[in-house]
């Protein structure tokens, strides 16, 4: 569904903007944020470490895209994560043109781009680099990471020092959740204002009928904990549909029972139908924010979520102290048994979830809301740029 672009605040009219993003290899949550920024600034060029042509939306693809030297390295388009030790050098190699505003969206190294002299750099952070901070063991612990498991212990400290040092290239941090804002303060010693990511709520709608399956929509990577959803549904013989792909797929398929179906990535239209007809959406990982639960709510379907991270800012549990209509059920231990118990709790209360109330809750996170808040924030940041932060520029 198309989202119209509201007129820019006067402070942003005529502003020269450059967008920076980690990499362009698929349309996930970070790319949905980038797409909304492209709507706000339709003429802005885009700089990124790597671009797989055709992997992101036409709105992103149609603008000038500049890449780093990673683009020409062997197998980089499929195995770019193997070049992680080169990421700092790659982002340093990006030479941005003269501009007024650098707007980076980052979960890895894009926030470390060098802004041109005289520009203001606003970095929208999905998380400090999870590979080296809070989720290091999820990627490089026992049984994880392959060869990188033996290399990263040698590089982790240097990566962390570089990551902190390059915060001096950012004037203003934005966070996608309060959860991430606390990480930014803990790791970087910097304050960040929160603007929740956009959800294209108008693309989804409740269905008149519901089918007998649960749904997971996720990149199949370790920290998403799709394994918990599979184990819980194996245990109870419940039907589970997994939409997504990634390096964990082979391992997850090996543990899946006969009630688990893998669909790969599907079209937007197909996905909207899967959301609307699912009994509930399962969200077993600790996410920085998490757009998919809100897409499920926009489709009128409740969420079963791990009670940590961004889900605590988007999902309303049963018996809410503020009296809000519930949108899901939480489980508090990241274990298959706890998730299975939460499924039982959901089933016992399924009639208490009002599809229209769920859709109205999701509408508060709509793309238009994000664009309005982001435009207002950037106008203020440019009007009162303040003093350059301490550290390397």
C-alpha positions as CSV (number, residue, x, y, z in Angstrom):
1,X,0.0,0.0,0.0
2,X,1.4,3.4,-1.0
3,X,2.1,5.9,1.8
4,X,1.9,9.5,0.8
5,X,4.6,11.9,1.7
6,X,3.6,14.9,3.8
7,X,5.2,18.2,3.1
8,X,8.5,18.7,4.8
9,X,8.8,21.1,7.7
10,X,10.2,24.4,6.4
11,X,13.5,23.7,8.2
12,X,14.0,20.6,6.0
13,X,13.0,22.2,2.6
14,X,16.1,22.3,0.4
15,X,18.3,20.4,2.9
16,X,21.0,18.2,1.2
17,X,20.6,14.8,2.7
18,X,22.7,11.6,2.4
19,X,21.4,8.3,3.6
20,X,23.7,5.5,4.9
21,X,22.7,1.9,5.6
22,X,24.7,-1.2,6.6
23,X,23.9,-3.4,3.6
24,X,21.1,-4.0,1.2
25,X,20.4,-7.8,0.9
26,X,16.7,-8.1,1.7
27,X,13.6,-6.3,3.1
28,X,13.6,-6.8,6.8
29,X,12.8,-4.4,9.6
30,X,15.8,-2.2,9.1
31,X,15.0,-1.8,5.4
32,X,11.4,-0.9,6.2
33,X,12.8,2.0,8.3
34,X,15.1,3.0,5.4
35,X,12.2,2.8,3.0
36,X,10.2,5.3,5.1
37,X,13.3,7.6,5.1
38,X,13.4,7.4,1.4
39,X,9.8,8.6,1.3
40,X,10.7,11.6,3.4
41,X,13.8,12.3,1.3
42,X,13.1,11.0,-2.2
43,X,16.1,12.6,-3.8
44,X,18.7,11.5,-1.2
45,X,21.6,9.3,-2.5
46,X,22.2,6.1,-0.5
47,X,25.6,4.8,0.7
48,X,26.0,1.2,1.9
49,X,28.7,-1.5,2.3
50,X,27.0,-3.9,-0.1
51,X,24.0,-4.0,-2.4
52,X,22.4,-7.1,-3.9
53,X,20.4,-5.7,-6.9
54,X,16.7,-6.4,-6.7
55,X,16.8,-7.5,-3.0
56,X,15.0,-4.4,-1.7
57,X,11.9,-2.4,-2.6
58,X,11.7,-0.4,-5.8
59,X,11.5,2.8,-3.7
60,X,15.0,2.1,-2.4
61,X,16.4,0.6,-5.6
62,X,15.5,3.6,-7.8
63,X,17.8,6.0,-6.1
64,X,21.6,6.4,-6.6
65,X,23.3,3.6,-4.5
66,X,27.0,3.8,-3.8
67,X,28.8,0.8,-2.3
68,X,32.2,0.0,-0.6
69,X,34.9,-2.2,-1.8
70,X,33.1,-5.2,-0.3
71,X,30.9,-5.2,-3.3
72,X,33.6,-6.6,-5.5
73,X,35.0,-9.3,-3.1
74,X,34.5,-13.0,-3.9
75,X,31.1,-14.4,-2.8
76,X,30.3,-11.2,-0.9
77,X,26.7,-11.0,-2.0
78,X,26.0,-14.3,-0.3
79,X,28.7,-14.6,2.3
80,X,29.1,-10.9,3.3
81,X,29.0,-11.7,7.1
82,X,32.3,-13.7,6.6
83,X,33.9,-10.3,5.9
84,X,33.0,-8.9,9.3
85,X,36.7,-8.1,10.2
86,X,36.7,-5.8,7.1
87,X,33.6,-3.9,8.0
88,X,35.3,-1.0,9.8
89,X,37.7,-0.5,6.9
90,X,34.7,-0.7,4.5
91,X,32.6,1.9,6.2
92,X,35.7,4.2,6.6
93,X,36.1,3.9,2.8
94,X,32.7,5.5,2.1
95,X,33.3,9.1,0.9
96,X,30.1,11.1,1.3
97,X,29.5,14.1,-0.9
98,X,29.0,17.6,0.7
99,X,25.7,17.7,2.4
100,X,23.8,19.3,5.3
101,X,22.4,16.1,6.9
102,X,23.8,12.5,7.1
103,X,21.1,10.2,8.2
104,X,22.4,6.7,9.0
105,X,20.3,3.6,9.9
106,X,22.5,1.1,11.6
107,X,22.7,-2.2,13.5
108,X,26.3,-2.8,12.7
109,X,28.8,-0.2,11.4
110,X,26.8,2.4,9.4
111,X,26.8,4.8,12.4
112,X,30.6,5.0,12.1
113,X,30.5,6.6,8.6
114,X,32.6,9.9,8.5
115,X,30.2,12.8,7.9
116,X,31.4,15.6,5.7
117,X,32.7,18.7,7.5
118,X,29.8,21.1,8.4
119,X,27.1,18.4,8.2
120,X,25.0,17.1,11.0
121,X,25.0,13.3,11.5
122,X,21.9,11.7,13.0
123,X,22.1,8.0,13.5
124,X,19.0,5.9,13.9
125,X,20.3,2.8,15.8
126,X,18.5,-0.5,15.8
127,X,21.1,-1.7,18.3
128,X,24.7,-1.4,19.1
129,X,26.5,-4.1,17.1
130,X,25.0,-7.2,18.6
131,X,27.9,-9.4,17.3
132,X,30.3,-7.8,19.7
133,X,28.1,-6.7,22.6
134,X,25.0,-8.3,24.1
135,X,24.6,-11.3,21.8
136,X,28.2,-12.3,21.2
137,X,27.6,-15.8,22.6
138,X,24.5,-16.3,20.4
139,X,26.7,-15.9,17.3
140,X,30.1,-17.2,18.4
141,X,29.4,-19.5,21.4
142,X,29.7,-23.3,21.4
143,X,28.5,-24.8,18.2
144,X,28.1,-21.4,16.6
145,X,30.0,-19.2,14.1
146,X,32.2,-21.8,12.3
147,X,35.7,-20.5,11.7
148,X,34.7,-17.0,13.0
149,X,34.2,-18.6,16.5
150,X,38.0,-18.9,16.7
151,X,38.8,-15.5,15.2
152,X,36.3,-13.3,17.0
153,X,37.9,-13.7,20.5
154,X,41.0,-12.1,19.1
155,X,39.1,-9.3,17.4
156,X,36.2,-8.6,19.9
157,X,38.1,-6.1,22.1
158,X,39.4,-4.2,19.2
159,X,36.0,-4.0,17.6
160,X,34.4,-2.8,20.8
161,X,37.0,0.0,21.2
162,X,36.6,1.0,17.6
163,X,32.8,1.0,18.0
164,X,32.9,3.3,21.0
165,X,35.5,5.6,19.5
166,X,33.5,6.2,16.3
167,X,30.5,7.4,18.3
168,X,32.3,10.7,18.0
169,X,31.2,10.8,14.4
170,X,27.5,11.1,15.5
171,X,25.9,14.3,16.6
172,X,22.5,12.8,17.6
173,X,21.5,9.2,18.3
174,X,17.9,8.0,17.8
175,X,16.9,4.6,19.1
176,X,14.1,2.3,17.9
177,X,13.0,1.5,21.4
178,X,13.6,2.3,25.1
179,X,15.4,-1.0,25.3
180,X,17.9,0.0,22.7
181,X,18.3,3.5,24.2
182,X,19.4,1.9,27.4
183,X,22.0,-0.2,25.5
184,X,23.3,3.0,23.8
185,X,23.7,4.6,27.2
186,X,25.4,1.5,28.7
187,X,27.9,0.9,25.8
188,X,28.4,4.4,24.5
189,X,27.6,6.7,27.3
190,X,25.3,8.7,25.1
191,X,21.6,9.6,25.3
192,X,19.2,8.7,22.6
193,X,15.7,9.8,21.8
194,X,13.2,7.0,20.9
195,X,11.2,7.0,17.7
196,X,9.6,3.6,17.2
197,X,10.0,2.0,13.7
198,X,7.2,2.2,11.1
199,X,4.6,-0.5,10.5
200,X,2.7,-0.3,7.3
201,X,-0.5,-1.0,9.2
202,X,-2.8,-0.3,6.3
203,X,-1.3,-3.3,4.4
204,X,-3.0,-5.7,6.8
205,X,-6.5,-6.4,7.9
206,X,-8.3,-8.9,10.1
207,X,-9.9,-12.0,8.4
208,X,-13.4,-13.3,8.9
209,X,-11.9,-16.8,9.5
210,X,-8.9,-18.2,11.3
211,X,-7.1,-21.5,10.5
212,X,-5.4,-23.9,12.8
213,X,-1.7,-22.9,12.7
214,X,0.7,-20.6,14.5
215,X,3.0,-18.4,12.6
216,X,6.7,-17.3,12.8
217,X,8.1,-14.7,10.4
218,X,11.8,-14.3,10.8
219,X,15.3,-14.4,9.4
220,X,16.6,-17.8,10.5
221,X,19.6,-16.6,12.6
222,X,20.5,-17.7,16.1
223,X,19.2,-14.9,18.2
224,X,15.7,-15.1,16.8
225,X,15.3,-18.4,18.7
226,X,13.0,-19.9,16.2
227,X,14.2,-23.2,17.6
228,X,12.0,-22.6,20.7
229,X,8.9,-22.2,18.6
230,X,9.7,-25.4,16.8
231,X,10.4,-27.3,20.0
232,X,7.2,-26.0,21.7
233,X,5.0,-27.0,18.7
234,X,6.7,-30.4,18.4
235,X,6.0,-31.1,22.0
236,X,2.3,-30.2,21.7
237,X,1.7,-31.5,18.2
238,X,0.6,-28.0,17.1
239,X,0.9,-26.8,13.5
240,X,3.6,-24.2,12.9
241,X,4.3,-22.3,9.7
242,X,7.8,-20.7,9.5
243,X,8.2,-17.9,7.0
244,X,11.8,-16.9,6.3
245,X,15.3,-18.2,5.5
246,X,18.8,-17.9,6.8
247,X,21.9,-19.7,7.9
248,X,20.0,-21.6,10.7
249,X,17.6,-23.2,8.3
250,X,19.3,-26.6,7.9
251,X,19.6,-27.0,11.7
252,X,16.0,-25.9,12.3
253,X,14.6,-28.3,9.6
254,X,16.5,-31.2,11.2
255,X,14.7,-30.6,14.6
256,X,11.3,-29.9,13.1
257,X,8.5,-32.5,13.5
258,X,5.8,-33.3,11.0
259,X,3.6,-30.4,12.1
260,X,6.2,-27.8,11.2
261,X,6.2,-26.3,7.7
262,X,8.9,-24.0,6.2
263,X,7.7,-21.6,3.5
264,X,10.8,-19.5,2.8
265,X,10.2,-15.8,2.1
266,X,6.8,-15.1,0.5
267,X,5.2,-12.1,-1.3
268,X,3.8,-9.3,0.8
269,X,0.2,-10.2,-0.3
270,X,0.7,-13.8,0.7
271,X,2.2,-12.9,4.0
272,X,-0.7,-10.6,4.8
273,X,-3.1,-13.5,4.4
274,X,-0.9,-15.8,6.5
275,X,-0.9,-13.2,9.3
276,X,-4.7,-12.8,9.2
277,X,-5.6,-16.5,9.3
278,X,-3.1,-17.6,12.0
279,X,-4.3,-18.5,15.4
280,X,-1.4,-16.4,16.8
281,X,2.0,-15.1,16.0
282,X,5.0,-16.5,17.9
283,X,7.9,-14.2,18.9
284,X,10.4,-16.2,20.9
285,X,13.5,-14.0,20.6
286,X,14.7,-11.0,22.4
287,X,14.4,-8.2,19.8
288,X,15.6,-4.7,19.8
289,X,12.0,-3.7,18.7
290,X,10.3,-6.1,16.5
291,X,8.0,-5.0,13.6
292,X,6.5,-8.4,12.9
293,X,4.4,-8.6,16.1
294,X,2.7,-5.3,15.1
295,X,2.1,-6.6,11.6
296,X,0.3,-9.6,13.3
297,X,-1.7,-7.2,15.5
298,X,-2.6,-5.1,12.5
299,X,-4.0,-8.3,11.0
300,X,-6.2,-8.8,14.1
301,X,-4.1,-11.7,15.5
302,X,-2.6,-11.9,19.0
303,X,1.1,-12.5,19.8
304,X,2.9,-14.9,22.1
305,X,6.2,-13.1,23.0
306,X,9.2,-13.5,25.2
307,X,8.9,-10.9,27.9
308,X,12.1,-9.0,27.2
309,X,13.3,-6.3,24.8
310,X,11.1,-4.4,22.3
311,X,8.1,-6.6,22.8
312,X,7.6,-5.0,26.2
313,X,6.9,-1.8,24.4
314,X,4.5,-3.1,21.7
315,X,2.6,-6.1,23.2
316,X,-0.1,-5.6,25.8
317,X,-0.4,-8.6,28.1
318,X,-3.4,-10.1,29.8
319,X,-4.7,-8.2,32.8
320,X,-2.9,-5.0,31.8
321,X,-2.5,-2.6,34.9
322,X,-3.6,0.4,32.7
323,X,-6.7,-1.5,31.6
324,X,-5.8,-1.6,27.9
325,X,-7.2,-4.4,25.8
326,X,-4.8,-7.3,25.6
327,X,-2.9,-8.0,22.4
328,X,-0.9,-11.0,23.5
329,X,0.6,-13.4,26.1
330,X,4.1,-13.2,27.5
331,X,6.4,-16.1,28.6
332,X,9.2,-15.2,31.0
333,X,11.8,-17.9,30.6
334,X,13.4,-18.4,27.1
335,X,12.7,-22.1,27.1
336,X,10.5,-24.3,25.0
337,X,8.5,-25.4,28.0
338,X,7.7,-21.9,29.0
339,X,6.6,-21.1,25.4
340,X,4.4,-24.2,25.4
341,X,2.7,-23.1,28.6
342,X,2.1,-19.7,27.1
343,X,0.4,-21.3,24.1
344,X,-1.9,-23.1,26.5
345,X,-2.6,-19.8,28.2
346,X,-3.4,-18.2,24.9
347,X,-5.8,-20.9,23.9
348,X,-7.6,-20.5,27.2
349,X,-8.1,-16.8,26.5
350,X,-8.4,-16.7,22.7
351,X,-11.9,-15.3,22.7
352,X,-10.7,-12.4,24.8
353,X,-8.7,-10.9,22.0
354,X,-10.7,-8.4,19.9
355,X,-9.3,-8.2,16.3
356,X,-10.4,-4.6,15.9
357,X,-8.7,-3.5,19.1
358,X,-5.5,-5.3,18.0
359,X,-5.6,-3.5,14.7
360,X,-6.2,-0.1,16.4
361,X,-3.3,-0.7,18.7
362,X,-1.0,-1.4,15.7
363,X,-2.2,1.8,13.9
364,X,-0.4,3.8,16.6
365,X,2.9,2.6,15.1
366,X,1.9,3.3,11.5
367,X,4.4,4.5,8.8
368,X,2.7,7.9,8.7
369,X,3.2,8.3,12.5
370,X,6.9,7.5,12.1
371,X,7.4,9.9,9.2
372,X,5.7,12.7,11.1
373,X,7.8,12.2,14.2
374,X,11.0,11.7,12.2
375,X,10.5,14.9,10.1
376,X,9.8,17.0,13.2
377,X,12.9,15.6,15.0
378,X,15.2,16.2,12.1
379,X,13.9,19.7,11.7
380,X,14.7,20.5,15.3
381,X,18.1,18.8,15.1
382,X,19.1,21.0,12.1
383,X,17.6,24.2,13.6
384,X,19.7,23.7,16.8
385,X,22.7,21.5,15.8
386,X,24.5,22.1,19.0
387,X,28.2,21.3,19.6
388,X,30.1,18.5,18.0
389,X,30.3,15.4,20.3
390,X,33.6,14.5,21.7
391,X,35.7,11.9,20.0
392,X,37.0,11.2,16.5
393,X,35.3,12.8,13.5
